[in-house]
Amino acid sequence: MKILTEEIYRDYGEGETVVHALLPTSLTFQPGEKAAIIGASGSGKSTLLNLLGGLDTPTGGTVRYGEDDLYHMKADDLARFRRRHIGFVFQAYNLIPELTAEENILVPLLLDGQKKEAPFFSEIAEALGLQDRIAHYPDELSGGQQQRAAIARALIHHPDVLFCDEPTGNLDSKNSQEVMDYLFALSEKWSITLLVVTHDAKIAQRFPRVLTIKDGQVGGDLS
């Protein structure tokens, strides 16, 4: 699914106290494309990701997925669109402590009234090396395993797009490498558009397209 933004921007506050979190930005992402958005803390990269993913409302501009204008949808329609077309992975794993890994992974399906696809669940669990850990609770999993469970949760509903905000921020170098390997392999396998926000130049170097952002301004496209 093609993503097109036209002059989206995000301000907080108004008048003399206004903060321009993201300056007017127009971007296009092709179906199945892999891109990194790199910038320092506070540069606006997470703001951009949230606007692309329908988690925040732009002050102005449009975000289109194919023919669908994200911010002209009603709130319920937008929530349904996110559940069915977009996956999110964050720096914090956001696993529910009272649920097993399997139950956490299945949460998006439950929210959308869908049933578990046993073969696909097994495929994801095996692909992410979780097949022997799905009955464990989050506090029984390592940091790398928790993030892999979060990735599985983001993929369980067959999304067209996967947004990742600092997905390796809480991991050591070995687990960071493994998580990125999984993200690349699975997005390639299922033709998922992969957009990753990072401050780590080594991670950004793995992507065929790299967008830089500083002080809310999207700058060089290092494709």
PyMOL commands that set and color helices and strands:
alter all, ss='L'
color gray80, all
select helices_A, chain A and resi 15-17+45-52+70-72+75-85+101-105+107-111+118-127+138-140+143-155+173-189+201-204
alter helices_A, ss='H'
color red, helices_A
select strands_A, chain A and resi 3-12+19-29+34-38+60-65+68-69+86-90+161-165+193-198+209-214+217-221
alter strands_A, ss='S'
color yellow, strands_A
deselect
rebuild
show_as cartoon
